[in-house]
């Protein structure tokens, strides 16, 4: 697919729908995270599941990240192919084809993976042995996400013994990600959730190390809580992803100290394609252009315009009293409700600075869900 824009083109001439990255805001977000963690005993492993783009991963590493996270083997393959040397798959990998691909990657880069089952650990060991490779394995703890993960303390200790007994696996530590806390609106609610997760991570690490097994890293945290994990002292590594873009759902959170404030940098550019009534405008960006699992997109810097309905190819904007009425053919910027799945709908970032296209970056891992 050809890109919807060309370098040097004014934003208003970009074809639509297009995924637009506002570079000044994006770069300020990179600096804001680097400034927030400066001088603290924690490392950043930025989450590439958000952007799926090696160009962005390289900029995150240049800003201080030690590597990236991915959720799927195919995402990790895209990153390693582009030269990213340290990748953690923050997920369980099950099934012979995926395990073989994961082990093969470990011969080209430092690769980590999560596990919450002894049988899966044995499968990881067998795959790594066949490949003549070594894998970092993290125990995923259930700390409130209610998704994957083994219970803290004794169940995690039993799994640590299993990993430590494998010749081709390195026990790398614990994955403790409280994802449900990221979108709790009040900071007090998020703090309570992270405090509980910190207790589970800390007591489990102590138990494992008392058993004579080194537990070098506790990794986790997201864009809505990472400073809380840092201040708890229980985490050595944070995994923020959405901080580079932000989205409409994150904008609903309370943002107070110690979290820095990030800016919207990711937008869907859409064209008004119909004006069927006095209070309605229809744009050419619908469900195939913006994910609505976390709510509708918002219309950027256009008070009184609200996206209220979407179908496959259409977005319906209600025009409130006193709002400036968009004209047919006008271009509008939409802030996605959820940045991660929205990115996965596109092949290209149209990178804009000062209203002009500066670069086109491929979303290399778009569709990398296997």
C-alpha positions in Angstrom: 0.0 0.0 0.0 1.3 3.4 -0.9 1.5 6.0 1.9 -1.3 8.6 2.0 1.2 11.5 2.0 4.6 12.7 0.6 7.4 14.4 2.5 7.1 18.2 2.2 3.3 18.0 1.7 1.1 20.3 3.8 -1.1 18.5 6.3 -4.3 19.7 4.7 -3.3 17.9 1.4 -2.7 14.5 3.1 -5.2 11.9 1.9 -7.5 10.5 4.5 -8.0 8.6 6.7 -4.3 8.9 7.8 -2.5 8.2 11.0 -0.7 11.4 11.9 2.2 11.7 14.4 2.9 15.2 15.5 6.6 15.1 16.0 7.1 18.0 18.3 4.6 16.6 20.9 6.0 13.1 20.4 9.6 14.3 21.1 8.4 16.2 24.2 6.8 13.0 25.5 10.1 11.2 25.0 11.9 13.9 27.0 9.2 14.0 29.7 9.6 10.3 30.5 13.4 10.6 30.4 13.2 13.6 32.8 10.8 11.8 35.2 13.2 8.8 35.7 16.4 10.7 35.7 18.5 9.9 38.7 16.3 7.1 39.8 17.4 3.4 40.2 15.1 2.1 37.5 15.5 1.3 33.8 13.0 1.9 31.0 12.0 -0.9 28.6 9.5 0.8 26.3 6.5 -1.1 25.1 6.5 -1.5 21.3 3.1 -3.1 21.2 1.8 0.5 21.3 3.6 1.7 18.2 4.8 -1.4 16.3 7.4 0.7 14.6 11.2 0.1 14.7 11.8 3.8 13.9 10.0 4.8 17.1 11.7 2.0 19.1 15.1 3.4 18.1 14.2 6.8 19.3 13.0 5.4 22.6 16.3 3.7 23.0 18.2 6.8 22.1 16.2 8.6 24.8 17.4 6.1 27.4 15.4 2.8 27.1 17.5 -0.4 27.5 15.3 -2.2 24.9 11.7 -2.8 24.1 8.8 -5.0 25.1 6.5 -6.8 22.7 3.3 -8.9 23.2 3.7 -11.3 20.3 6.6 -13.3 18.7 5.9 -11.6 15.3 6.3 -8.2 16.9 9.6 -9.3 18.4 10.7 -10.6 15.0 10.0 -7.2 13.4 12.1 -5.4 16.1 15.0 -7.8 15.9 15.0 -7.7 12.1 15.3 -3.9 12.4 18.3 -4.1 14.7 16.7 -3.9 18.2 19.1 -6.0 20.3 17.1 -6.5 23.6 13.4 -7.6 23.4 11.1 -8.9 26.1 7.9 -10.7 25.1 5.7 -9.7 28.0 3.4 -12.6 27.4 3.2 -16.4 27.5 4.3 -18.1 24.3 2.6 -21.5 23.7 2.7 -23.9 20.7 5.6 -25.4 18.8 5.7 -23.0 15.9 5.9 -19.9 18.1 8.4 -21.5 20.4 10.7 -22.4 17.5 10.5 -18.9 16.2 11.2 -17.4 19.7 14.2 -19.7 20.2 15.6 -18.8 16.8 15.3 -15.1 17.6 17.4 -15.7 20.8 20.4 -16.5 18.5 20.2 -13.0 17.1 19.3 -10.8 20.1 18.7 -11.0 23.8 15.2 -12.3 24.1 13.0 -12.6 27.2 9.6 -14.2 27.6 7.1 -14.7 30.4 5.8 -18.0 31.9 3.2 -19.0 34.4 3.2 -22.8 33.9 5.8 -25.5 34.6 4.8 -27.4 31.4 5.4 -24.3 29.3 8.8 -23.8 31.0 9.8 -27.3 29.9 8.6 -26.5 26.4 10.7 -23.3 26.3 13.7 -25.3 27.5 13.3 -27.9 24.8 12.9 -25.3 22.1 15.9 -23.4 23.3 18.0 -26.6 23.4 17.1 -27.5 19.9 18.1 -24.1 18.7 21.3 -24.0 20.7 20.1 -20.7 22.2 19.4 -19.2 25.7 16.2 -17.5 26.7 15.5 -15.1 29.6 12.4 -16.3 31.4 10.3 -14.1 33.7 7.6 -15.5 36.0 4.4 -13.5 35.4 2.7 -12.8 38.7 -1.0 -12.3 39.0 -1.1 -8.9 40.8 -4.6 -7.8 40.1 -4.8 -7.9 36.3 -7.0 -11.0 36.3 -5.5 -12.3 33.1 -2.3 -14.4 32.9 0.0 -15.0 35.8 0.8 -17.4 38.7 -0.1 -16.6 42.2 2.5 -14.8 44.3 4.8 -16.4 46.8 4.9 -20.3 47.0 3.4 -21.0 43.5 5.9 -18.5 42.0 8.8 -20.0 44.0 7.9 -23.5 42.6 8.1 -22.1 39.1 11.4 -20.3 39.9 12.9 -23.7 40.9 11.6 -25.2 37.6 13.3 -22.4 35.5 16.5 -22.5 37.5 16.9 -26.2 36.8 16.9 -25.6 33.0 20.2 -25.5 31.1 19.1 -23.2 28.3 16.9 -20.8 30.3 18.0 -17.9 32.5 15.7 -17.0 35.4 15.5 -13.3 34.8 13.0 -12.2 37.5 9.4 -11.3 37.8 6.8 -9.7 35.6 4.4 -7.7 37.8 2.0 -5.7 35.6 -1.1 -4.2 37.1 -2.8 -3.3 33.8 -6.2 -2.7 35.3 -4.7 0.2 37.3 -3.7 2.2 34.2 -7.2 3.6 33.6 -8.5 3.9 37.1 -9.5 7.6 37.0 -8.5 8.8 40.4 -4.8 8.8 41.4 -5.8 7.5 44.8 -7.3 4.4 43.2 -4.3 3.8 41.1 -2.0 4.2 44.1 -4.0 1.7 46.1 -3.8 -0.9 43.3 -0.1 -0.4 42.8 0.6 -0.6 46.5 -1.1 -4.0 46.6 0.9 -5.2 43.6 4.1 -4.0 45.2 3.5 -6.1 48.3 3.0 -9.2 46.1 6.1 -8.5 44.0 8.3 -7.7 47.0 7.3 -10.7 49.2 7.7 -13.1 46.2 11.1 -11.8 45.3 12.2 -12.1 48.9 10.9 -15.7 49.1 12.7 -16.7 45.9 16.0 -15.2 47.0 15.8 -16.8 50.4 15.6 -20.1 48.6 19.0 -19.3 47.0 17.7 -18.3 43.6 18.8 -14.9 42.3 15.8 -12.7 41.2 17.6 -9.9 39.4 14.6 -7.9 38.0 11.0 -7.0 38.7 9.6 -5.5 35.6 6.2 -4.0 34.8 4.3 -0.7 35.0 2.4 1.3 32.4 2.0 4.9 31.3 -0.8 5.6 33.9 1.1 4.4 37.0 4.9 4.1 36.3 6.0 6.7 38.9 4.0 4.9 41.5 5.9 1.7 40.8 9.2 3.6 40.9 8.4 5.2 44.2 7.4 1.9 45.8 10.9 0.6 45.3 9.6 -2.8 44.3 10.3 -2.5 40.5 13.7 -2.3 38.8 12.2 -1.8 35.3 9.2 0.0 33.8 7.3 -0.7 30.6 5.4 2.4 29.5 4.0 2.3 26.0 1.2 4.8 25.5 3.1 7.8 26.9 4.5 8.6 23.5 1.0 9.1 22.0 -1.7 9.4 24.7 -5.3 8.8 23.7 -8.8 10.0 24.6 -9.2 7.4 27.3 -5.9 8.3 29.0 -7.1 11.9 28.9 -9.9 11.0 31.2 -7.5 10.1 34.0 -6.5 12.4 36.8 -2.9 13.5 36.1 -1.2 14.8 39.2 2.3 14.4 40.8 4.3 12.3 40.7 3.2 11.5 37.1 4.4 13.9 34.4 1.8 15.2 32.0 2.1 13.8 28.5 0.6 15.4 25.3 -1.6 14.0 22.5 0.7 13.4 19.6 -1.2 10.7 17.7 -4.2 11.6 15.5 -6.5 10.3 12.8 -6.8 12.8 10.0 -10.3 12.6 8.5 -12.2 14.5 5.9 -15.8 15.8 6.2 -17.5 13.7 3.4 -21.2 14.7 4.1 -23.3 17.4 5.7 -26.7 15.7 5.7 -28.3 17.9 8.3 -27.8 21.1 10.4 -26.5 19.3 13.4 -24.5 16.5 11.7 -21.3 16.1 9.8 -19.9 12.8 8.6 -16.2 12.1 8.2 -14.5 9.3 6.3 -13.0 7.6 9.4 -15.0 4.9 11.0 -14.4 1.7 12.8 -11.7 0.7 10.3 -9.8 3.9 11.0 -10.1 4.3 14.8 -10.6 1.7 17.6 -13.6 2.4 19.9 -13.1 -0.3 22.5 -12.2 2.4 25.0 -14.7 5.0 23.7 -15.2 7.2 20.7 -12.4 9.5 19.4 -12.6 13.1 20.3 -12.3 16.0 17.8 -9.1 17.9 18.4 -9.4 21.6 19.2 -12.9 21.9 17.8 -15.2 22.7 20.7 -18.8 21.6 20.2 -18.1 18.8 17.8 -18.5 15.3 19.2 -18.1 11.9 17.6 -21.2 10.0 18.7 -21.5 7.0 16.2 -19.2 5.0 13.9 -19.8 2.4 11.3 -17.2 0.7 9.1 -16.3 3.7 7.0 -18.2 6.6 8.6 -17.8 8.7 11.7 -20.8 10.8 12.7 -20.1 14.1 14.4 -22.8 16.0 16.2 -22.5 19.8 16.0 -23.4 21.4 19.2 -25.0 24.9 19.7 -22.6 27.7 18.8 -20.0 25.3 17.4 -18.1 26.2 14.2 -19.8 24.2 11.5 -17.3 22.1 9.5 -17.5 22.5 5.8 -17.6 19.7 3.2 -14.1 18.6 2.4 -12.6 20.1 5.6 -9.9 18.0 7.3 -10.3 17.3 11.0 -8.0 15.7 13.5 -9.4 13.0 15.8 -7.8 11.8 19.0 -8.3 8.0 19.1 -10.1 6.4 22.0 -7.4 3.8 22.3 -4.0 4.3 20.6 -2.7 0.7 20.5 -5.4 -1.0 18.4 -5.8 2.1 16.3 -2.2 1.9 15.2 -2.7 -1.7 14.1 -5.2 -0.4 11.5 -2.5 1.5 9.5 0.6 0.8 7.5 2.2 4.2 7.9 2.7 7.1 10.3 2.5 10.4 8.6 5.0 12.4 10.7 4.3 16.1 10.7 6.1 19.1 12.1 4.8 22.6 11.8 1.9 21.5 9.6 4.2 19.9 7.0 5.0 16.2 6.4 8.5 15.6 7.6 8.7 11.8 7.3 6.8 8.6 6.6 7.5 5.7 8.9 6.3 2.2 8.2 4.3 0.4 10.9 6.4 -2.7 10.3 4.6 -4.9 12.9 1.1 -3.9 11.8 -0.9 -7.2 11.9 1.8 -9.0 13.8 -0.6 -10.8 16.2 0.8 -14.4 16.0 
